[in-house]
């Protein structure tokens, strides 16, 4: 049965906070903050959602198509191509048409299992009686089935795969000692929360090793990155930064905060730097944003679009840049989707970068040292194409 109303709950810890109600009528989504959300004095989406209890909606065409009528706060929870493919497949298996399905129906499927602090009720996917340990081989089998067959997928796998984001196959897992479990999203699950990535059919089989290599380069460049590892000899795994034990952090992408499509090439690094300074009120965080831009340009990560930059907010309402993610060598677009001082390939001129950074409060010495450090790292390590690098790594 289609969902026409949803309750949005923030769970930073064991105390759920009902922050908003969602409704849909004639295809238009209506959003309303609760009095409790305003009383907690935390701004969950500070650019486009007004901090009041009035009903807010957006006219058709005012939001990016991929948002499905949702404000960016909630559109960030929608699955990307991997999760949407699973969603369509599950509906087809149950003889349910995707025609007429709305964003609220999808959020109901996401329920408690999404990234970040937000959960959505009522839940469309119900938990099973228990969550048993699962092996890497079994996870691989589920992922392969999801890509190549129409066989039934378990509800635990769907809950762990639907909200994981991105175009490539991913699953959310709990790691407790040497045991792995599909994540259900609830607080109090055993062990640490991880995200495990797999190459798709167009990727080199060892693409996960290259992403791990770039993760290590970013760490050497001084970029804040989450803990990462290689599982099963070739699969890139990253520890989730939205979870820490029994606490969560709110996560909001650059695309979602600014209500801009991640494929909108008019959204720039200049916008990213300005928002970082305004939102975090921190010169150090703004310098971190510059460091990431420099790294992406120097090491040719051309998948640096607006959904691959995000901010986190903790239970006190403090914003900062999320740890960096989705860093790898990628030249498929031929240019960077986010221009920087009018350039879409390579670094802008150093004097222009220094002037821009200075206007945002960053000392000239700090930005110059950042530029020099990343460029020296590139000179020391070299830069190979994905094929060259992987052929060298795996003869």
CORRA-V534273 format. One record per residue. N is the residue number from 1. RES is the residue in three letters. SS is DSSP state (~ for helix, > for strand, _ for the rest). OMEGA is omega in whole degrees, 0 to 359 (999 if undefined). Layout:
# CORRA-V534273
n=N res=RES ss=SS omega=OMEGA
n=N res=RES ss=SS omega=OMEGA
This chain:
# CORRA-V534273
n=1 res=UNK ss=_ omega=181
n=2 res=UNK ss=_ omega=179
n=3 res=UNK ss=_ omega=179
n=4 res=UNK ss=_ omega=176
n=5 res=UNK ss=> omega=177
n=6 res=UNK ss=> omega=172
n=7 res=UNK ss=> omega=179
n=8 res=UNK ss=> omega=184
n=9 res=UNK ss=> omega=173
n=10 res=UNK ss=> omega=179
n=11 res=UNK ss=_ omega=175
n=12 res=UNK ss=_ omega=179
n=13 res=UNK ss=_ omega=182
n=14 res=UNK ss=_ omega=182
n=15 res=UNK ss=_ omega=179
n=16 res=UNK ss=_ omega=178
n=17 res=UNK ss=> omega=178
n=18 res=UNK ss=> omega=187
n=19 res=UNK ss=> omega=185
n=20 res=UNK ss=> omega=172
n=21 res=UNK ss=> omega=179
n=22 res=UNK ss=> omega=174
n=23 res=UNK ss=> omega=178
n=24 res=UNK ss=> omega=178
n=25 res=UNK ss=> omega=181
n=26 res=UNK ss=_ omega=176
n=27 res=UNK ss=_ omega=181
n=28 res=UNK ss=> omega=182
n=29 res=UNK ss=> omega=178
n=30 res=UNK ss=> omega=185
n=31 res=UNK ss=> omega=179
n=32 res=UNK ss=> omega=173
n=33 res=UNK ss=> omega=174
n=34 res=UNK ss=_ omega=175
n=35 res=UNK ss=~ omega=179
n=36 res=UNK ss=~ omega=179
n=37 res=UNK ss=~ omega=180
n=38 res=UNK ss=~ omega=182
n=39 res=UNK ss=~ omega=182
n=40 res=UNK ss=_ omega=174
n=41 res=UNK ss=_ omega=173
n=42 res=UNK ss=_ omega=181
n=43 res=UNK ss=_ omega=186
n=44 res=UNK ss=_ omega=178
n=45 res=UNK ss=_ omega=198
n=46 res=UNK ss=_ omega=185
n=47 res=UNK ss=_ omega=189
n=48 res=UNK ss=_ omega=178
n=49 res=UNK ss=_ omega=184
n=50 res=UNK ss=_ omega=181
n=51 res=UNK ss=_ omega=176
n=52 res=UNK ss=_ omega=182
n=53 res=UNK ss=_ omega=175
n=54 res=UNK ss=_ omega=176
n=55 res=UNK ss=_ omega=180
n=56 res=UNK ss=> omega=175
n=57 res=UNK ss=> omega=183
n=58 res=UNK ss=_ omega=182
n=59 res=UNK ss=_ omega=176
n=60 res=UNK ss=_ omega=181
n=61 res=UNK ss=_ omega=181
n=62 res=UNK ss=_ omega=181
n=63 res=UNK ss=_ omega=176
n=64 res=UNK ss=_ omega=181
n=65 res=UNK ss=~ omega=183
n=66 res=UNK ss=~ omega=179
n=67 res=UNK ss=~ omega=179
n=68 res=UNK ss=_ omega=177
n=69 res=UNK ss=_ omega=182
n=70 res=UNK ss=_ omega=168
n=71 res=UNK ss=_ omega=185
n=72 res=UNK ss=~ omega=178
n=73 res=UNK ss=~ omega=184
n=74 res=UNK ss=~ omega=178
n=75 res=UNK ss=~ omega=177
n=76 res=UNK ss=_ omega=181
n=77 res=UNK ss=_ omega=181
n=78 res=UNK ss=_ omega=177
n=79 res=UNK ss=_ omega=174
n=80 res=UNK ss=_ omega=191
n=81 res=UNK ss=~ omega=178
n=82 res=UNK ss=~ omega=181
n=83 res=UNK ss=~ omega=180
n=84 res=UNK ss=~ omega=177
n=85 res=UNK ss=~ omega=177
n=86 res=UNK ss=~ omega=181
n=87 res=UNK ss=~ omega=179
n=88 res=UNK ss=~ omega=181
n=89 res=UNK ss=~ omega=180
n=90 res=UNK ss=~ omega=177
n=91 res=UNK ss=~ omega=180
n=92 res=UNK ss=~ omega=180
n=93 res=UNK ss=~ omega=179
n=94 res=UNK ss=_ omega=179
n=95 res=UNK ss=_ omega=178
n=96 res=UNK ss=_ omega=181
n=97 res=UNK ss=_ omega=174
n=98 res=UNK ss=_ omega=178
n=99 res=UNK ss=_ omega=181
n=100 res=UNK ss=_ omega=177
n=101 res=UNK ss=_ omega=184
n=102 res=UNK ss=_ omega=177
n=103 res=UNK ss=~ omega=180
n=104 res=UNK ss=~ omega=176
n=105 res=UNK ss=~ omega=181
n=106 res=UNK ss=~ omega=179
n=107 res=UNK ss=~ omega=178
n=108 res=UNK ss=~ omega=175
n=109 res=UNK ss=~ omega=179
n=110 res=UNK ss=~ omega=175
n=111 res=UNK ss=_ omega=182
n=112 res=UNK ss=_ omega=192
n=113 res=UNK ss=_ omega=184
n=114 res=UNK ss=_ omega=174
n=115 res=UNK ss=_ omega=179
n=116 res=UNK ss=_ omega=188
n=117 res=UNK ss=_ omega=187
n=118 res=UNK ss=> omega=174
n=119 res=UNK ss=> omega=187
n=120 res=UNK ss=> omega=184
n=121 res=UNK ss=> omega=9
n=122 res=UNK ss=_ omega=181
n=123 res=UNK ss=_ omega=176
n=124 res=UNK ss=_ omega=178
n=125 res=UNK ss=_ omega=180
n=126 res=UNK ss=_ omega=179
n=127 res=UNK ss=_ omega=173
n=128 res=UNK ss=_ omega=184
n=129 res=UNK ss=_ omega=180
n=130 res=UNK ss=_ omega=179
n=131 res=UNK ss=_ omega=185
n=132 res=UNK ss=_ omega=175
n=133 res=UNK ss=_ omega=180
n=134 res=UNK ss=> omega=181
n=135 res=UNK ss=_ omega=175
n=136 res=UNK ss=~ omega=180
n=137 res=UNK ss=~ omega=180
n=138 res=UNK ss=~ omega=177
n=139 res=UNK ss=~ omega=179
n=140 res=UNK ss=~ omega=179
n=141 res=UNK ss=~ omega=179
n=142 res=UNK ss=~ omega=181
n=143 res=UNK ss=~ omega=179
n=144 res=UNK ss=~ omega=177
n=145 res=UNK ss=~ omega=181
n=146 res=UNK ss=~ omega=183
n=147 res=UNK ss=~ omega=192
n=148 res=UNK ss=~ omega=183
n=149 res=UNK ss=_ omega=175
n=150 res=UNK ss=_ omega=181
n=151 res=UNK ss=_ omega=182
n=152 res=UNK ss=_ omega=176
n=153 res=UNK ss=_ omega=181
n=154 res=UNK ss=_ omega=180
n=155 res=UNK ss=~ omega=179
n=156 res=UNK ss=~ omega=177
n=157 res=UNK ss=~ omega=180
n=158 res=UNK ss=~ omega=180
n=159 res=UNK ss=~ omega=182
n=160 res=UNK ss=~ omega=185
n=161 res=UNK ss=~ omega=185
n=162 res=UNK ss=~ omega=188
n=163 res=UNK ss=~ omega=193
n=164 res=UNK ss=~ omega=173
n=165 res=UNK ss=_ omega=174
n=166 res=UNK ss=_ omega=183
n=167 res=UNK ss=_ omega=184
n=168 res=UNK ss=_ omega=180
n=169 res=UNK ss=_ omega=179
n=170 res=UNK ss=> omega=172
n=171 res=UNK ss=> omega=177
n=172 res=UNK ss=> omega=186
n=173 res=UNK ss=> omega=169
n=174 res=UNK ss=> omega=179
n=175 res=UNK ss=> omega=180
n=176 res=UNK ss=> omega=187
n=177 res=UNK ss=_ omega=178
n=178 res=UNK ss=_ omega=181
n=179 res=UNK ss=> omega=177
n=180 res=UNK ss=> omega=178
n=181 res=UNK ss=> omega=170
n=182 res=UNK ss=> omega=180
n=183 res=UNK ss=_ omega=175
n=184 res=UNK ss=_ omega=177
n=185 res=UNK ss=_ omega=183
n=186 res=UNK ss=_ omega=174
n=187 res=UNK ss=_ omega=179
n=188 res=UNK ss=_ omega=175
n=189 res=UNK ss=_ omega=184
n=190 res=UNK ss=_ omega=171
n=191 res=UNK ss=_ omega=183
n=192 res=UNK ss=> omega=181
n=193 res=UNK ss=> omega=182
n=194 res=UNK ss=> omega=172
n=195 res=UNK ss=> omega=183
n=196 res=UNK ss=> omega=185
n=197 res=UNK ss=> omega=179
n=198 res=UNK ss=_ omega=175
n=199 res=UNK ss=_ omega=173
n=200 res=UNK ss=_ omega=187
n=201 res=UNK ss=_ omega=180
n=202 res=UNK ss=_ omega=183
n=203 res=UNK ss=_ omega=167
n=204 res=UNK ss=_ omega=181
n=205 res=UNK ss=_ omega=182
n=206 res=UNK ss=_ omega=182
n=207 res=UNK ss=~ omega=179
n=208 res=UNK ss=~ omega=178
n=209 res=UNK ss=~ omega=178
n=210 res=UNK ss=~ omega=178
n=211 res=UNK ss=~ omega=177
n=212 res=UNK ss=~ omega=177
n=213 res=UNK ss=~ omega=179
n=214 res=UNK ss=~ omega=176
n=215 res=UNK ss=~ omega=179
n=216 res=UNK ss=~ omega=176
n=217 res=UNK ss=~ omega=179
n=218 res=UNK ss=~ omega=178
n=219 res=UNK ss=~ omega=177
n=220 res=UNK ss=~ omega=179
n=221 res=UNK ss=_ omega=180
n=222 res=UNK ss=_ omega=180
n=223 res=UNK ss=_ omega=178
n=224 res=UNK ss=_ omega=181
n=225 res=UNK ss=> omega=176
n=226 res=UNK ss=_ omega=174
n=227 res=UNK ss=_ omega=181
n=228 res=UNK ss=> omega=181
n=229 res=UNK ss=> omega=172
n=230 res=UNK ss=> omega=178
n=231 res=UNK ss=> omega=177
n=232 res=UNK ss=_ omega=175
n=233 res=UNK ss=_ omega=184
n=234 res=UNK ss=_ omega=187
n=235 res=UNK ss=> omega=184
n=236 res=UNK ss=> omega=179
n=237 res=UNK ss=> omega=181
n=238 res=UNK ss=> omega=179
n=239 res=UNK ss=> omega=184
n=240 res=UNK ss=_ omega=180
n=241 res=UNK ss=_ omega=177
n=242 res=UNK ss=_ omega=180
n=243 res=UNK ss=> omega=172
n=244 res=UNK ss=> omega=184
n=245 res=UNK ss=_ omega=182
n=246 res=UNK ss=_ omega=178
n=247 res=UNK ss=> omega=177
n=248 res=UNK ss=> omega=171
n=249 res=UNK ss=_ omega=175
n=250 res=UNK ss=> omega=180
n=251 res=UNK ss=> omega=182
n=252 res=UNK ss=> omega=182
n=253 res=UNK ss=> omega=175
n=254 res=UNK ss=~ omega=177
n=255 res=UNK ss=~ omega=183
n=256 res=UNK ss=~ omega=181
n=257 res=UNK ss=~ omega=185
n=258 res=UNK ss=~ omega=182
n=259 res=UNK ss=_ omega=180
n=260 res=UNK ss=_ omega=177
n=261 res=UNK ss=_ omega=181
n=262 res=UNK ss=_ omega=176
n=263 res=UNK ss=_ omega=179
n=264 res=UNK ss=_ omega=185
n=265 res=UNK ss=_ omega=176
n=266 res=UNK ss=_ omega=175
n=267 res=UNK ss=_ omega=191
n=268 res=UNK ss=_ omega=171
n=269 res=UNK ss=~ omega=177
n=270 res=UNK ss=~ omega=176
n=271 res=UNK ss=~ omega=181
n=272 res=UNK ss=~ omega=180
n=273 res=UNK ss=~ omega=182
n=274 res=UNK ss=~ omega=180
n=275 res=UNK ss=~ omega=179
n=276 res=UNK ss=~ omega=180
n=277 res=UNK ss=~ omega=183
n=278 res=UNK ss=~ omega=187
n=279 res=UNK ss=~ omega=184
n=280 res=UNK ss=~ omega=184
n=281 res=UNK ss=_ omega=186
n=282 res=UNK ss=_ omega=174
n=283 res=UNK ss=~ omega=180
n=284 res=UNK ss=~ omega=178
n=285 res=UNK ss=~ omega=179
n=286 res=UNK ss=~ omega=175
n=287 res=UNK ss=~ omega=176
n=288 res=UNK ss=~ omega=177
n=289 res=UNK ss=~ omega=176
n=290 res=UNK ss=~ omega=181
n=291 res=UNK ss=~ omega=180
n=292 res=UNK ss=~ omega=178
n=293 res=UNK ss=~ omega=179
n=294 res=UNK ss=~ omega=179
n=295 res=UNK ss=~ omega=182
n=296 res=UNK ss=~ omega=180
n=297 res=UNK ss=~ omega=183
n=298 res=UNK ss=~ omega=183
n=299 res=UNK ss=_ omega=172
n=300 res=UNK ss=_ omega=168
n=301 res=UNK ss=> omega=183
n=302 res=UNK ss=_ omega=173
n=303 res=UNK ss=_ omega=186
n=304 res=UNK ss=_ omega=181
n=305 res=UNK ss=_ omega=191
n=306 res=UNK ss=_ omega=172
n=307 res=UNK ss=_ omega=177
n=308 res=UNK ss=_ omega=168
n=309 res=UNK ss=_ omega=183
n=310 res=UNK ss=> omega=178
n=311 res=UNK ss=> omega=174
n=312 res=UNK ss=> omega=174
n=313 res=UNK ss=> omega=180
n=314 res=UNK ss=_ omega=186
n=315 res=UNK ss=_ omega=179
n=316 res=UNK ss=_ omega=183
n=317 res=UNK ss=_ omega=181
n=318 res=UNK ss=_ omega=179
n=319 res=UNK ss=> omega=170
n=320 res=UNK ss=> omega=174
n=321 res=UNK ss=> omega=172
n=322 res=UNK ss=_ omega=169
n=323 res=UNK ss=_ omega=183
n=324 res=UNK ss=> omega=181
n=325 res=UNK ss=_ omega=180
n=326 res=UNK ss=_ omega=178
n=327 res=UNK ss=_ omega=176
n=328 res=UNK ss=_ omega=178
n=329 res=UNK ss=_ omega=182
n=330 res=UNK ss=> omega=179
n=331 res=UNK ss=_ omega=186
n=332 res=UNK ss=_ omega=180
n=333 res=UNK ss=_ omega=182
n=334 res=UNK ss=_ omega=176
n=335 res=UNK ss=_ omega=174
n=336 res=UNK ss=_ omega=181
n=337 res=UNK ss=_ omega=178
n=338 res=UNK ss=_ omega=179
n=339 res=UNK ss=_ omega=178
n=340 res=UNK ss=> omega=182
n=341 res=UNK ss=_ omega=176
n=342 res=UNK ss=_ omega=180
n=343 res=UNK ss=> omega=179
n=344 res=UNK ss=_ omega=177
n=345 res=UNK ss=_ omega=178
n=346 res=UNK ss=_ omega=181
n=347 res=UNK ss=_ omega=168
n=348 res=UNK ss=_ omega=178
n=349 res=UNK ss=_ omega=183
n=350 res=UNK ss=~ omega=179
n=351 res=UNK ss=~ omega=179
n=352 res=UNK ss=~ omega=177
n=353 res=UNK ss=~ omega=181
n=354 res=UNK ss=~ omega=179
n=355 res=UNK ss=~ omega=180
n=356 res=UNK ss=~ omega=180
n=357 res=UNK ss=~ omega=180
n=358 res=UNK ss=~ omega=180
n=359 res=UNK ss=~ omega=179
n=360 res=UNK ss=_ omega=173
n=361 res=UNK ss=_ omega=182
n=362 res=UNK ss=_ omega=180
n=363 res=UNK ss=_ omega=181
n=364 res=UNK ss=~ omega=180
n=365 res=UNK ss=~ omega=183
n=366 res=UNK ss=~ omega=182
n=367 res=UNK ss=~ omega=177
n=368 res=UNK ss=~ omega=177
n=369 res=UNK ss=~ omega=178
n=370 res=UNK ss=~ omega=178
n=371 res=UNK ss=~ omega=183
n=372 res=UNK ss=~ omega=183
n=373 res=UNK ss=~ omega=182
n=374 res=UNK ss=~ omega=179
n=375 res=UNK ss=~ omega=175
n=376 res=UNK ss=~ omega=178
n=377 res=UNK ss=~ omega=177
n=378 res=UNK ss=~ omega=180
n=379 res=UNK ss=~ omega=182
n=380 res=UNK ss=~ omega=186
n=381 res=UNK ss=~ omega=185
n=382 res=UNK ss=_ omega=179
n=383 res=UNK ss=_ omega=179
n=384 res=UNK ss=_ omega=172
n=385 res=UNK ss=_ omega=180
n=386 res=UNK ss=~ omega=181
n=387 res=UNK ss=~ omega=180
n=388 res=UNK ss=~ omega=183
n=389 res=UNK ss=~ omega=183
n=390 res=UNK ss=~ omega=176
n=391 res=UNK ss=~ omega=178
n=392 res=UNK ss=~ omega=182
n=393 res=UNK ss=~ omega=184
n=394 res=UNK ss=_ omega=184
n=395 res=UNK ss=_ omega=999
